[in-house]
Amino acid sequence: MQFLSEKPIACKCCQHKSDSSPYFLGKLDFNKSCYDRFGSRIFPFSEYMISYYKCQNCGFIFTNALDKWSDSDFKKYIYNDDYSLIDRPIPGSDDEKVANGLLSIEHDSRYIESLNLQVQIHSQKNLSIFDYGSGNPNSPYKLAFERNGYEYTDYDPFRNEIKIDQSKRFDFIICSEVIEHAVNLDKVAADFNLLLHPQGLIHLSTLLFPKDHSSIEHWYISPRNGHLSIHTHFSLYCLLGRHGLNVCETVWGFILFKSLPRFKNLYFPNSFS
């Protein structure tokens, strides 16, 4: 494995740079995973330490160590057959019972979330849905939307059989727990701008850190999970705003848009004609 060792020149989100920012936050073993927080490590310690940095302006925490990796590198070293060991349900949750065959897929939290999203767009079957970073080709999102008659398209950069159709525009884009995995954040934001209908909506979710968070010892900062970009409210506003997207925080997550939507929705109930 090859890693960049140079300190980043500027923040990937707000582009702030100075002699002291982004500053070195600390190093983590490459094999550290989110699942380690439940008591024992899933993978042994590796010989590789990953440096993370923090922007003093927007609070964004990130590593540039993997910035030169190819898709094949990510599939070989992170999103490989062992990834399921660290991307599994929380012990004792309904998701774990679904995975073990004790409950039906309808109890999976992602299936339930997708049903909630359908409610938020008033279950309008004529809307085109795009799942950005869908992961599993048989995801609960896909099942829930297709069962209910939606035009559903999924995309994941590490599944070679799926490519983005750059000629299409979508009414509603889902990006659930994806942006923390991104290395090239400008590409993700540019994809959003390209694929979103001028009067469409994007639902984005990720775990946010307080801007004043200063410790690298947090379960979510985990290289082996591919958590390379840890956001704050301000870092998302800076990144997405540079690409022509408005950002609105709601109780359901972040909503991104270019102009107010043309269809009924719970986010902007008075915006449609």
C-alpha positions as CSV (number, residue, x, y, z in Angstrom):
1,M,0.0,0.0,0.0
2,Q,1.2,3.5,-0.9
3,F,0.2,6.6,1.1
4,L,0.8,10.3,0.6
5,S,3.0,11.7,3.3
6,E,2.8,15.4,2.4
7,K,0.8,17.8,4.6
8,P,-2.2,19.1,2.7
9,I,-1.9,22.7,1.4
10,A,-5.5,23.8,1.9
11,C,-8.9,22.5,3.3
12,K,-10.8,20.5,0.8
13,C,-14.1,22.1,1.8
14,C,-13.6,25.8,2.5
15,Q,-10.2,26.0,0.7
16,H,-8.8,27.9,3.7
17,K,-5.0,27.8,4.0
18,S,-2.4,29.3,6.2
19,D,0.9,28.4,7.9
20,S,-1.1,26.7,10.7
21,S,-4.1,25.3,8.9
22,P,-5.0,22.6,8.1
23,Y,-3.0,21.4,11.1
24,F,-1.9,17.9,12.0
25,L,-4.5,16.3,14.3
26,G,-2.9,12.9,14.9
27,K,-2.3,9.4,13.4
28,L,-4.5,6.3,13.4
29,D,-3.7,2.7,12.6
30,F,-5.0,1.9,9.1
31,N,-7.0,-1.1,10.5
32,K,-8.9,1.0,13.1
33,S,-12.6,0.4,12.5
34,C,-15.9,1.9,13.8
35,Y,-16.8,-1.6,15.1
36,D,-13.8,-1.6,17.5
37,R,-15.8,0.6,19.9
38,F,-17.8,-2.4,21.0
39,G,-14.9,-3.9,22.9
40,S,-12.3,-5.6,20.8
41,R,-10.5,-4.9,17.5
42,I,-11.8,-6.6,14.4
43,F,-8.5,-6.5,12.6
44,P,-5.0,-6.7,14.0
45,F,-2.8,-3.6,14.1
46,S,-1.2,-2.9,10.7
47,E,2.2,-1.4,9.9
48,Y,0.6,1.7,8.4
49,M,-0.4,4.9,10.3
50,I,-2.8,7.4,8.7
51,S,-2.4,11.1,9.3
52,Y,-5.5,13.2,9.8
53,Y,-5.7,17.0,9.6
54,K,-8.2,19.6,10.7
55,C,-9.1,23.0,9.2
56,Q,-9.1,25.8,11.6
57,N,-11.7,27.7,9.6
58,C,-14.5,25.2,9.0
59,G,-13.5,22.4,11.4
60,F,-13.3,19.8,8.6
61,I,-11.3,16.7,9.6
62,F,-9.7,14.7,6.8
63,T,-6.8,12.6,5.6
64,N,-5.1,13.1,2.2
65,A,-3.1,9.9,2.6
66,L,-5.3,8.0,0.1
67,D,-5.8,10.8,-2.4
68,K,-3.8,9.0,-5.1
69,W,-5.5,5.7,-4.7
70,S,-7.3,4.2,-7.7
71,D,-10.7,2.6,-7.5
72,S,-8.9,-0.8,-7.6
73,D,-6.8,0.2,-4.6
74,F,-9.9,1.0,-2.6
75,K,-11.6,-2.2,-3.6
76,K,-8.5,-4.2,-2.7
77,Y,-7.7,-2.7,0.6
78,I,-10.9,-1.3,2.0
79,Y,-14.1,-2.3,0.2
80,N,-13.1,-6.0,-0.1
81,D,-14.7,-9.2,1.2
82,D,-13.7,-8.3,4.8
83,Y,-15.6,-5.1,4.7
84,S,-18.8,-6.8,5.9
85,L,-17.0,-7.5,9.2
86,I,-16.9,-3.8,10.0
87,D,-20.0,-2.6,8.2
88,R,-22.5,-4.7,10.1
89,P,-25.5,-3.9,12.3
90,I,-25.1,-2.7,15.9
91,P,-25.3,-5.6,18.3
92,G,-28.9,-6.1,19.7
93,S,-30.5,-3.9,17.0
94,D,-33.3,-4.9,14.7
95,D,-30.9,-4.7,11.9
96,E,-28.8,-7.4,13.4
97,K,-31.9,-9.6,13.8
98,V,-32.7,-8.9,10.1
99,A,-29.2,-10.0,9.1
100,N,-29.6,-13.2,11.2
101,G,-32.9,-14.0,9.6
102,L,-34.9,-13.4,12.8
103,L,-36.9,-10.4,11.3
104,S,-38.0,-9.6,7.8
105,I,-36.3,-6.9,5.7
106,E,-39.2,-4.6,6.5
107,H,-37.6,-4.1,10.0
108,D,-34.3,-2.9,8.6
109,S,-33.6,0.7,9.6
110,R,-32.6,1.6,6.0
111,Y,-35.8,0.1,4.7
112,I,-37.8,2.1,7.2
113,E,-35.8,5.2,6.4
114,S,-36.6,4.9,2.7
115,L,-40.3,4.6,3.5
116,N,-40.0,7.8,5.6
117,L,-38.3,9.5,2.6
118,Q,-41.3,8.5,0.4
119,V,-43.6,10.1,2.9
120,Q,-41.5,13.3,2.8
121,I,-42.0,13.5,-1.0
122,H,-45.7,12.7,-0.6
123,S,-45.3,9.2,-2.2
124,Q,-45.3,10.7,-5.7
125,K,-44.5,7.8,-8.0
126,N,-43.8,10.1,-11.0
127,L,-40.6,11.3,-9.4
128,S,-37.2,9.9,-10.5
129,I,-35.0,8.7,-7.6
130,F,-31.2,8.4,-7.6
131,D,-29.3,6.7,-4.8
132,Y,-25.7,8.1,-4.8
133,G,-23.3,5.6,-3.2
134,S,-25.8,2.8,-2.8
135,G,-23.3,0.1,-1.9
136,N,-25.0,-3.2,-1.9
137,P,-26.9,-3.9,-5.2
138,N,-29.7,-5.4,-3.2
139,S,-29.9,-2.7,-0.6
140,P,-33.1,-2.1,1.5
141,Y,-33.4,1.3,-0.2
142,K,-33.7,-0.3,-3.6
143,L,-36.2,-2.8,-2.4
144,A,-38.4,-0.3,-0.7
145,F,-38.5,2.1,-3.6
146,E,-39.0,-0.5,-6.3
147,R,-41.7,-2.3,-4.3
148,N,-43.6,1.0,-4.3
149,G,-43.3,1.7,-8.0
150,Y,-40.7,4.4,-8.2
151,E,-38.2,4.9,-11.0
152,Y,-35.1,4.1,-8.9
153,T,-31.5,4.3,-10.1
154,D,-28.6,3.4,-7.9
155,Y,-24.9,4.2,-8.3
156,D,-21.8,3.2,-6.4
157,P,-18.2,4.2,-7.6
158,F,-16.8,0.8,-6.5
159,R,-19.2,-1.3,-8.6
160,N,-17.8,-1.4,-12.1
161,E,-21.1,-2.4,-13.7
162,I,-22.8,0.8,-12.7
163,K,-21.9,4.1,-14.4
164,I,-23.5,7.5,-14.1
165,D,-25.7,8.5,-17.0
166,Q,-24.7,12.2,-17.2
167,S,-27.6,13.0,-19.5
168,K,-30.2,12.3,-16.9
169,R,-31.6,14.7,-14.2
170,F,-33.2,13.4,-11.1
171,D,-36.0,14.8,-8.9
172,F,-34.8,13.3,-5.7
173,I,-31.2,12.2,-4.9
174,I,-30.3,10.2,-1.8
175,C,-26.8,10.3,-0.4
176,S,-26.9,8.4,2.9
177,E,-23.7,7.9,4.9
178,V,-21.6,8.3,1.8
179,I,-19.8,11.7,1.8
180,E,-17.6,10.7,4.7
181,H,-16.0,8.1,2.4
182,A,-15.2,10.6,-0.4
183,V,-11.6,11.6,-1.2
184,N,-12.5,13.9,-4.1
185,L,-15.2,16.0,-2.5
186,D,-15.4,18.5,-5.4
187,K,-16.3,15.6,-7.7
188,V,-19.1,14.5,-5.4
189,A,-20.5,18.0,-5.2
190,A,-20.1,18.5,-8.9
191,D,-22.0,15.2,-9.5
192,F,-24.8,16.5,-7.3
193,N,-25.1,19.7,-9.3
194,L,-25.0,17.8,-12.6
195,L,-27.5,15.1,-11.7
196,L,-30.0,17.2,-9.8
197,H,-33.0,18.6,-11.6
198,P,-33.0,22.4,-11.3
199,Q,-36.1,22.1,-9.1
200,G,-35.2,18.8,-7.4
201,L,-34.0,17.9,-3.9
202,I,-31.1,16.0,-2.4
203,H,-31.3,14.2,1.0
204,L,-27.8,13.9,2.5
205,S,-26.9,12.3,5.8
206,T,-23.6,11.9,7.6
207,L,-22.4,12.1,11.2
208,L,-21.3,15.6,12.0
209,F,-18.7,16.8,14.4
210,P,-18.8,20.0,16.4
211,K,-16.5,22.6,15.0
212,D,-14.6,22.7,18.3
213,H,-14.0,18.9,18.3
214,S,-10.2,18.5,18.7
215,S,-9.5,14.8,19.4
216,I,-8.7,12.2,16.9
217,E,-9.8,9.5,19.4
218,H,-13.3,9.1,18.2
219,W,-14.9,5.9,16.9
220,Y,-16.2,7.5,13.7
221,I,-12.7,8.5,12.5
222,S,-11.8,5.1,11.2
223,P,-9.6,4.5,8.2
224,R,-10.5,0.9,7.7
225,N,-14.1,1.9,7.2
226,G,-13.1,4.4,4.6
227,H,-14.0,7.3,6.9
228,L,-11.7,9.8,5.3
229,S,-13.7,13.1,5.4
230,I,-15.4,14.0,8.7
231,H,-17.7,17.1,8.4
232,T,-19.0,19.9,10.4
233,H,-22.1,22.0,9.5
234,F,-19.8,24.7,8.2
235,S,-17.6,22.4,6.1
236,L,-20.7,21.1,4.2
237,Y,-22.0,24.6,3.7
238,C,-18.6,25.7,2.3
239,L,-18.2,22.7,0.0
240,L,-21.7,22.5,-1.4
241,G,-22.2,26.2,-1.7
242,R,-19.1,26.5,-4.0
243,H,-21.0,24.1,-6.3
244,G,-24.2,26.1,-6.5
245,L,-26.2,24.2,-3.9
246,N,-28.2,25.6,-1.1
247,V,-28.0,23.7,2.2
248,C,-30.8,23.4,4.7
249,E,-30.6,21.4,7.9
250,T,-33.8,19.6,8.9
251,V,-34.8,17.0,11.5
252,W,-34.4,14.4,8.8
253,G,-30.9,15.4,7.7
254,F,-29.5,17.9,5.2
255,I,-31.6,19.0,2.2
256,L,-29.7,20.4,-0.8
257,F,-31.3,22.3,-3.7
258,K,-30.7,24.8,-6.5
259,S,-34.1,26.4,-6.4
260,L,-37.3,25.5,-4.5
261,P,-38.7,22.2,-5.7
262,R,-41.5,21.8,-8.2
263,F,-43.2,18.9,-6.4
264,K,-45.0,18.4,-3.0
265,N,-42.7,17.7,-0.1
266,L,-42.5,18.1,3.6
267,Y,-39.3,20.2,3.6
268,F,-40.8,23.2,1.7
269,P,-44.6,22.6,1.9
270,N,-45.5,25.9,0.3
271,S,-43.0,25.9,-2.6
272,F,-44.9,23.9,-5.2
273,S,-47.4,25.2,-7.7
